[in-house]
Amino acid sequence: MVISSVRRMTSVTQAYRYTAPSRLVDGRLGLSTSGGTALSGPALAPKFFSGAVTQAAPAAAALLGVADVALTRYHQPRPGWTRDPVVTCGGDRLRFESFSACGGVYARLDLLGGALDGEVFDRGTTNVDVNGPLREALARVGARDGLHLGVGADELTVTTLDGAVVEKKVPLPERWLRGFAEVQVIAAGMDLRAELPAVNAVRFLRSLPKRANATLWVFPTGRDLRVGDRPGPGGVCLSGAGRLATLLPLLRFARSLRVYGPAATDGPASSAWELELPGMRYTLALSPERWRGFSGEGAVLADLATDEAESDADVVGMLLNFEPEVEIGLLADRAGLSVARVRAALTQLGTAGRVGYDLADAAHFHRELPYDKEHVQHLNPRLTSARKLVEAGAVQVEGETARVRTDGGVREVGLADGSCTCPWWWDHRGSRGPCKHVLAARMVARAALVVVAG
C-alpha cells in the first residue's frame, strides 16, 4: 500500500517506509518509493521509471515546488510534519501530487512524454521520499545540468548507501485525505478562463501582493489579467494570492499561464493556476477562501448519495489500468452503465483516492490510494448522518418539498433548489454542498421514483 493508516480514536497515522533515502548524486536522481500498487500487483518498493529528464532545471524546480506545498500550512502557519508527495506512473507520464498541511492548496507536476526519455517498468502509484538534503540538491540543479531520473530503488545503488531502512510516521489530517476527493470534482466543474503568454504571465504574477491573506478577483482582458477587489462577469476568484508563491521560482521556465475557474460565481470560489513548462505542467488549485480546506466543500456528496454509486464503483474500478486519461464514454460502454452513473462511480472512486482530474486534458486519471469503503463513509459525516435520517424514517416527501424531523425540529427542504431551513444552509446557501437534510430528502425521493417506475 502507498499509505499505511492506523486509526487511534479520531487520528490517522501515515507511515512511509523506504529502503533508503532519495538522493541526487552526479546528475542521477534516485527517488525512493514506499509501498504502492502497480499493474503487476502490490509492491513494497515499486520501480516505475528509469531514464533521462530532458529538461532538468524546470523539472527539479517544479518537483521542489510540489514538495514545498506538502510542507506548508498557509492558514495559521506553524511548524508541522513532513508529508511526502504521491507519484503516479501512467505509462506516458509521471504525475507528482501533494496537498498543503492546511488542506487548501493542491499541487501537481505532470512530467509528460516530451520531458522523459527512458524505460517504463510498470504503472501504478506510490509515495516518494523528499528529504532535506534532496531538497537542497534539487535547488542547485542548473540549466546546463543533466538529470537521470529513477523512480524506484535500483537507481539508488549509484549513491553507495548503506541500505538502512528509512521510516517516517506522521499524523495525517483527514481533511488532507478528503481533499483528494473534493478537488477532482471541483476541478471537473471548471472552465479555462484565461491564457497568458510567458511575458504577460510573469508580469502579472510578480505584480500580485505577497500577503497570503490577500483575496482578489482577476478578469481576462485580451492576453492579460486585470485585478479587482470584487466579483464580476467573467472574473476568477484568487483567494489568498500568497498561496501562488511556488509558481514564482518557475517563471523563468514558463511558456504560458492558464487560469481555470467555474463558469459563473458571485462569491468566493476555487480556482486553478497552471504553468506550461518545457515538456511538463505545474498546477496549483486553491480553495475558495484561505481558511477553507478542500475537505469541507461537499462537492462529492450528491454523487455519493446515489444508491448505485458504491456498486458501480466496484465495476468501474476493475476497468481502470492507470490510464493517463480515463475516457468516460469508453468506460460506460465497457461497464454497461450510463455516462451519469460512470461519473458518479468516478466520484466514489475519487473519494477513495483512486482518480484525479487533469484540467489541461479535461479528463480523469487513475491512481491508487489505500482507503477502504468504511473509511470513505467516515470521511463524509454528512452522508452518514443523512443515511441515518432515512433509516429512522425521519423524511416525508411531498411533491417538490420534504419535511425532515431532527432533534432540533422539523427542517423544510426544497428538492429542486437544495434549500433547507437548517442553520448549515442559511450559513452556506449551498456553497459547500448539500446539508444532511437535503441529502436525506433526495435519497427518499429517488427511492420513491424507483418504486413507481418498477
C-alpha positions as CSV (number, residue, x, y, z in Angstrom):
1,M,0.0,0.0,0.0
2,V,1.0,3.6,-0.5
3,I,-0.1,4.6,2.9
4,S,-0.4,2.6,6.0
5,S,-3.2,4.1,8.1
6,V,-3.6,3.3,11.8
7,R,-6.7,4.7,13.5
8,R,-6.4,5.8,17.1
9,M,-9.7,7.4,18.2
10,T,-10.1,10.2,15.5
11,S,-6.4,10.4,14.4
12,V,-4.8,8.6,11.5
13,T,-1.1,7.9,11.2
14,Q,0.5,7.8,7.8
15,A,3.6,5.6,7.6
16,Y,6.2,5.8,4.8
17,R,8.8,3.0,4.7
18,Y,11.7,3.4,2.3
19,T,14.6,1.1,1.6
20,A,16.9,4.1,1.5
21,P,16.6,7.9,1.4
22,S,16.2,9.6,-2.0
23,R,19.4,11.1,-3.3
24,L,20.7,13.3,-6.2
25,V,24.3,12.4,-6.9
26,D,26.3,13.3,-10.0
27,G,23.2,14.1,-12.0
28,R,21.4,10.9,-11.0
29,L,18.2,11.5,-9.1
30,G,17.0,8.3,-7.3
31,L,13.6,8.7,-5.8
32,S,13.0,6.1,-3.1
33,T,9.5,4.6,-3.2
34,S,7.2,3.5,-0.4
35,G,4.8,0.6,-0.6
36,G,2.5,1.0,-3.6
37,T,0.1,-0.5,-6.1
38,A,1.0,-1.3,-9.6
39,L,-0.4,-3.2,-12.6
40,S,1.7,-6.1,-11.6
41,G,0.2,-6.0,-8.1
42,P,1.1,-4.7,-4.6
43,A,4.8,-3.8,-4.3
44,L,6.9,-2.9,-1.2
45,A,9.2,-0.6,-3.3
46,P,7.8,-0.4,-6.8
47,K,10.1,0.6,-9.7
48,F,8.3,2.6,-12.3
49,F,10.8,4.5,-14.5
50,S,14.4,5.0,-15.3
51,G,15.8,7.4,-17.9
52,A,16.8,11.0,-18.7
53,V,14.8,14.1,-17.9
54,T,15.4,16.2,-21.0
55,Q,14.6,19.5,-19.1
56,A,16.5,19.1,-15.8
57,A,16.2,22.6,-14.3
58,P,12.4,23.1,-14.6
59,A,11.8,19.5,-13.5
60,A,13.9,19.9,-10.4
61,A,12.4,23.3,-9.6
62,A,8.8,22.0,-10.1
63,L,9.3,18.9,-8.0
64,L,10.7,21.1,-5.3
65,G,7.5,23.2,-5.6
66,V,5.3,20.2,-5.1
67,A,7.4,19.2,-2.0
68,D,7.2,22.8,-0.7
69,V,3.4,22.7,-0.8
70,A,3.3,19.5,1.2
71,L,5.4,21.2,3.9
72,T,3.4,24.4,4.1
73,R,0.4,25.4,6.2
74,Y,-1.0,28.6,4.5
75,H,-3.7,29.1,7.1
76,Q,-2.4,29.8,10.6
77,P,1.2,28.9,9.6
78,R,3.1,26.9,12.2
79,P,5.8,24.2,12.1
80,G,4.4,20.8,11.1
81,W,5.2,17.3,9.9
82,T,6.8,16.4,6.6
83,R,4.4,14.7,4.2
84,D,5.8,13.1,1.1
85,P,4.3,13.6,-2.4
86,V,2.4,10.9,-4.3
87,V,3.7,9.8,-7.7
88,T,1.7,8.0,-10.3
89,C,3.2,6.5,-13.5
90,G,0.6,6.4,-16.2
91,G,2.9,5.0,-18.9
92,D,3.5,8.1,-20.9
93,R,3.9,10.5,-17.9
94,L,4.8,10.8,-14.3
95,R,2.4,12.8,-12.0
96,F,3.6,14.1,-8.6
97,E,0.9,15.4,-6.3
98,S,0.7,16.9,-2.8
99,F,-1.7,18.8,-0.5
100,S,-0.7,21.6,1.9
101,A,-0.9,20.8,5.6
102,C,-4.0,23.0,5.9
103,G,-5.7,21.2,3.0
104,G,-6.4,24.4,1.0
105,V,-3.8,24.1,-1.7
106,Y,-3.3,21.2,-4.2
107,A,-0.2,20.9,-6.3
108,R,0.6,18.7,-9.2
109,L,3.6,18.3,-11.5
110,D,3.0,16.4,-14.8
111,L,6.2,15.2,-16.4
112,L,5.0,14.5,-19.9
113,G,6.5,12.3,-22.6
114,G,8.4,15.2,-24.1
115,A,10.4,15.6,-20.9
116,L,11.1,11.9,-20.4
117,D,13.5,9.6,-22.4
118,G,13.7,6.2,-20.7
119,E,12.0,3.0,-19.9
120,V,8.7,2.4,-18.0
121,F,8.9,-0.7,-16.0
122,D,5.4,-0.6,-14.5
123,R,2.4,1.6,-14.0
124,G,1.0,2.5,-10.6
125,T,1.1,4.8,-7.6
126,T,3.4,5.2,-4.6
127,N,4.9,7.8,-2.3
128,V,8.4,9.2,-2.9
129,D,10.8,10.3,-0.2
130,V,11.7,14.0,-0.5
131,N,14.1,14.8,2.4
132,G,16.1,17.8,3.4
133,P,19.4,17.0,1.6
134,L,17.5,16.1,-1.5
135,R,15.6,19.5,-1.4
136,E,18.9,21.3,-1.2
137,A,20.3,19.3,-4.1
138,L,17.3,20.0,-6.3
139,A,17.6,23.7,-5.6
140,R,21.1,23.6,-7.1
141,V,20.2,22.0,-10.5
142,G,21.1,24.4,-13.2
143,A,20.1,24.9,-16.9
144,R,23.1,23.1,-18.2
145,D,22.9,20.2,-15.8
146,G,21.9,16.7,-17.0
147,L,19.4,14.7,-14.9
148,H,18.8,11.0,-14.9
149,L,15.7,10.1,-13.0
150,G,14.9,6.7,-11.4
151,V,11.6,6.2,-9.7
152,G,12.4,3.1,-7.7
153,A,15.1,1.5,-5.5
154,D,17.5,0.3,-8.2
155,E,18.7,3.8,-9.1
156,L,19.9,4.3,-5.5
157,T,22.7,1.9,-5.9
158,V,24.8,4.7,-7.5
159,T,24.8,6.6,-4.2
160,T,26.7,3.9,-2.2
161,L,24.0,3.9,0.5
162,D,24.3,1.6,3.5
163,G,20.8,0.1,2.8
164,A,19.3,1.3,6.0
165,V,15.5,1.4,6.1
166,V,14.0,4.9,6.4
167,E,10.7,5.1,8.1
168,K,8.5,8.2,8.6
169,K,5.4,8.3,10.7
170,V,3.2,11.4,10.6
171,P,-0.3,12.2,11.8
172,L,-2.4,12.7,8.6
173,P,-5.3,15.1,8.9
174,E,-8.5,13.6,7.5
175,R,-9.1,16.9,5.7
176,W,-6.0,16.2,3.7
177,L,-7.3,12.8,2.7
178,R,-10.8,14.2,1.8
179,G,-9.1,16.9,-0.3
180,F,-8.1,14.3,-2.9
181,A,-11.8,13.5,-3.4
182,E,-13.1,17.1,-3.4
183,V,-10.5,18.7,-5.6
184,Q,-11.1,16.3,-8.6
185,V,-14.9,17.0,-8.5
186,I,-14.4,20.8,-8.2
187,A,-11.8,20.8,-11.0
188,A,-14.1,18.9,-13.3
189,G,-16.6,21.9,-13.0
190,M,-14.0,24.5,-14.0
191,D,-13.5,26.1,-17.4
192,L,-10.5,27.7,-19.0
193,R,-11.0,31.4,-18.2
194,A,-7.7,32.9,-19.5
195,E,-4.4,32.0,-21.1
196,L,-1.4,34.4,-20.9
197,P,1.8,34.1,-22.8
198,A,5.0,33.9,-20.8
199,V,5.9,37.6,-20.7
200,N,2.4,38.6,-19.6
201,A,2.2,35.8,-17.1
202,V,5.5,36.8,-15.4
203,R,4.4,40.4,-15.2
204,F,1.0,39.5,-13.7
205,L,2.3,37.0,-11.1
206,R,5.1,39.3,-10.0
207,S,2.7,42.2,-9.5
208,L,0.5,40.3,-7.1
209,P,0.6,41.1,-3.3
210,K,2.8,38.7,-1.4
211,R,0.4,38.6,1.5
212,A,-1.1,35.1,1.9
213,N,-4.4,36.6,3.0
214,A,-5.0,38.9,0.0
215,T,-8.2,38.0,-1.8
216,L,-8.6,39.4,-5.3
217,W,-10.7,38.9,-8.5
218,V,-9.0,38.7,-11.8
219,F,-10.6,39.4,-15.2
220,P,-9.3,38.5,-18.7
221,T,-8.5,41.5,-20.8
222,G,-7.1,40.2,-24.1
223,R,-3.8,38.5,-23.3
224,D,-3.6,40.0,-19.8
225,L,-5.4,39.8,-16.5
226,R,-6.9,42.8,-14.7
227,V,-7.1,42.7,-10.9
228,G,-10.2,43.9,-9.0
229,D,-11.4,43.7,-5.4
230,R,-14.9,42.3,-6.0
231,P,-16.6,39.7,-8.2
232,G,-17.9,40.5,-11.7
233,P,-18.8,38.9,-15.0
234,G,-16.0,36.6,-16.3
235,G,-14.0,37.0,-13.1
236,V,-12.0,34.3,-11.4
237,C,-11.5,34.4,-7.6
238,L,-7.9,34.4,-6.4
239,S,-8.3,33.8,-2.6
240,G,-5.1,34.1,-0.7
241,A,-2.8,35.4,-3.5
242,G,0.3,34.5,-1.5
243,R,-0.7,30.8,-1.9
244,L,0.6,31.1,-5.5
245,A,4.2,31.5,-4.2
246,T,5.5,28.2,-5.5
247,L,4.8,29.5,-9.1
248,L,7.4,32.3,-8.8
249,P,10.6,30.2,-8.9
250,L,9.2,28.6,-12.1
251,L,8.5,31.8,-14.0
252,R,11.9,31.7,-15.7
253,F,10.9,28.5,-17.4
254,A,7.3,29.4,-18.2
255,R,5.8,29.2,-21.6
256,S,2.3,30.2,-20.7
257,L,-0.1,30.5,-17.7
258,R,-3.7,29.1,-17.9
259,V,-6.3,30.1,-15.3
260,Y,-9.3,28.0,-14.6
261,G,-12.5,28.7,-12.6
262,P,-16.2,28.0,-12.5
263,A,-18.3,29.4,-15.3
264,A,-20.2,31.9,-13.0
265,T,-19.9,32.9,-9.4
266,D,-20.8,35.9,-7.3
267,G,-18.8,34.9,-4.2
268,P,-15.6,33.1,-3.2
269,A,-14.8,30.1,-5.4
270,S,-12.0,27.7,-6.1
271,S,-9.5,28.4,-8.9
272,A,-6.6,26.6,-10.6
273,W,-3.4,28.1,-12.0
274,E,-1.4,26.1,-14.5
275,L,2.1,26.9,-15.7
276,E,3.1,25.3,-19.0
277,L,6.8,24.5,-18.8
278,P,9.1,22.7,-21.3
279,G,7.6,19.2,-21.6
280,M,5.7,19.5,-18.3
281,R,2.9,21.3,-16.4
282,Y,2.8,22.6,-12.9
283,T,-0.7,23.2,-11.4
284,L,-2.0,24.8,-8.2
285,A,-5.6,24.6,-7.2
286,L,-6.7,27.0,-4.4
287,S,-9.7,26.6,-2.1
288,P,-12.4,29.3,-2.2
289,E,-11.0,31.0,0.9
290,R,-7.7,30.9,2.6
291,W,-9.1,29.4,5.8
292,R,-11.2,26.8,3.9
293,G,-9.7,23.4,3.1
294,F,-11.0,21.4,0.1
295,S,-12.1,18.8,2.6
296,G,-15.3,20.6,3.6
297,E,-16.6,21.7,0.2
298,G,-19.1,18.9,-0.1
299,A,-18.8,18.6,-3.9
300,V,-18.8,14.8,-3.8
301,L,-21.9,14.3,-1.7
302,A,-24.5,14.4,-4.4
303,D,-22.9,11.6,-6.3
304,L,-22.0,9.5,-3.3
305,A,-25.7,9.7,-2.1
306,T,-26.9,7.7,-5.1
307,D,-27.9,4.1,-4.4
308,E,-25.8,2.7,-7.3
309,A,-22.6,4.7,-6.7
310,E,-20.9,2.1,-4.5
311,S,-21.7,-1.0,-6.6
312,D,-20.9,0.9,-9.8
313,A,-17.6,2.0,-8.4
314,D,-16.6,-1.7,-7.9
315,V,-17.4,-2.4,-11.6
316,V,-15.7,0.8,-12.9
317,G,-12.7,0.4,-10.6
318,M,-11.9,-3.1,-12.1
319,L,-11.7,-1.5,-15.5
320,L,-9.1,1.1,-14.6
321,N,-5.5,0.4,-15.6
322,F,-3.6,3.5,-14.6
323,E,-4.5,5.3,-17.8
324,P,-3.2,8.8,-18.1
325,E,-6.7,9.8,-19.4
326,V,-9.8,8.0,-18.4
327,E,-12.3,8.0,-21.3
328,I,-15.8,8.2,-19.6
329,G,-17.7,7.1,-22.8
330,L,-15.4,4.1,-23.2
331,L,-15.8,3.2,-19.6
332,A,-19.6,3.5,-19.9
333,D,-19.6,1.1,-22.8
334,R,-17.3,-1.4,-21.1
335,A,-19.2,-1.3,-17.8
336,G,-22.7,-1.3,-19.4
337,L,-23.6,1.9,-17.4
338,S,-24.8,5.3,-18.3
339,V,-22.3,8.2,-18.5
340,A,-24.0,9.8,-15.5
341,R,-23.6,6.6,-13.4
342,V,-19.9,6.3,-14.5
343,R,-19.3,9.9,-13.4
344,A,-20.9,9.1,-10.0
345,A,-18.8,6.0,-9.8
346,L,-15.7,8.0,-10.5
347,T,-16.6,10.4,-7.7
348,Q,-16.9,7.4,-5.4
349,L,-13.5,6.2,-6.5
350,G,-12.1,9.7,-6.2
351,T,-13.2,9.7,-2.5
352,A,-11.1,6.6,-2.1
353,G,-8.2,8.5,-3.8
354,R,-8.4,6.3,-6.9
355,V,-9.0,9.0,-9.5
356,G,-7.9,12.6,-10.1
357,Y,-8.8,15.2,-12.7
358,D,-6.5,16.9,-15.3
359,L,-7.7,20.3,-16.3
360,A,-5.4,20.6,-19.4
361,D,-6.7,17.2,-20.8
362,A,-10.3,17.7,-19.4
363,A,-10.1,14.1,-18.3
364,H,-9.9,11.9,-15.2
365,F,-6.8,9.8,-14.5
366,H,-6.3,6.7,-12.4
367,R,-4.2,6.5,-9.2
368,E,-4.5,4.2,-6.2
369,L,-4.6,5.2,-2.5
370,P,-5.5,2.6,0.1
371,Y,-8.7,3.9,1.7
372,D,-11.5,1.3,2.1
373,K,-15.2,1.8,1.9
374,E,-15.6,2.2,5.6
375,H,-13.0,4.9,5.6
376,V,-14.9,6.7,2.8
377,Q,-18.0,6.7,4.9
378,H,-16.1,8.1,7.9
379,L,-14.6,10.9,5.8
380,N,-18.1,12.1,4.8
381,P,-20.1,12.6,8.1
382,R,-22.9,14.5,6.3
383,L,-23.6,11.5,4.1
384,T,-23.5,9.1,7.1
385,S,-25.9,11.4,9.0
386,A,-28.3,11.6,6.0
387,R,-28.5,7.8,5.8
388,K,-29.3,7.6,9.5
389,L,-32.2,10.0,8.9
390,V,-33.5,7.9,6.1
391,E,-33.2,4.7,8.2
392,A,-35.0,6.3,11.1
393,G,-38.0,7.2,8.8
394,A,-37.5,10.9,9.5
395,V,-38.1,12.1,5.9
396,Q,-41.5,12.8,4.4
397,V,-41.6,13.8,0.8
398,E,-44.5,15.9,-0.5
399,G,-44.1,16.8,-4.2
400,E,-41.2,19.2,-4.7
401,T,-40.6,19.6,-0.9
402,A,-39.8,17.5,2.0
403,R,-40.0,17.6,5.8
404,V,-37.2,16.1,7.8
405,R,-37.6,15.5,11.6
406,T,-34.5,16.2,13.7
407,D,-33.7,16.7,17.3
408,G,-33.5,20.4,16.5
409,G,-37.0,20.5,15.0
410,V,-38.5,19.9,11.6
411,R,-36.5,21.1,8.6
412,E,-38.2,22.1,5.4
413,V,-36.3,21.1,2.2
414,G,-36.7,22.2,-1.4
415,L,-35.8,19.3,-3.5
416,A,-35.2,21.2,-6.7
417,D,-33.0,24.0,-5.4
418,G,-31.5,22.1,-2.5
419,S,-32.6,24.7,0.0
420,C,-33.2,23.9,3.7
421,T,-34.3,25.7,6.8
422,C,-31.4,24.4,8.9
423,P,-28.5,26.6,10.1
424,W,-26.0,25.0,7.8
425,W,-27.9,26.0,4.7
426,W,-28.5,29.5,6.0
427,D,-24.8,29.9,6.7
428,H,-23.6,28.5,3.3
429,R,-26.5,28.6,0.9
430,G,-25.3,25.6,-0.9
431,S,-21.8,26.9,-1.5
432,R,-20.3,23.9,0.5
433,G,-22.5,21.2,-0.9
434,P,-25.9,19.9,0.4
435,C,-26.7,19.6,4.0
436,K,-27.6,16.2,5.6
437,H,-31.4,17.0,5.4
438,V,-31.2,17.7,1.6
439,L,-29.2,14.6,1.0
440,A,-31.7,12.5,3.0
441,A,-34.7,14.0,1.3
442,R,-33.2,13.4,-2.2
443,M,-32.4,9.8,-1.2
444,V,-36.0,9.1,-0.3
445,A,-37.3,10.9,-3.4
446,R,-35.2,8.8,-5.6
447,A,-36.2,5.6,-3.9
448,A,-39.9,6.6,-4.4
449,L,-39.3,7.2,-8.2
450,V,-37.7,3.7,-8.5
451,V,-40.8,2.1,-6.8
452,V,-43.1,3.9,-9.2
453,A,-41.0,3.0,-12.2
454,G,-40.9,-0.6,-11.1
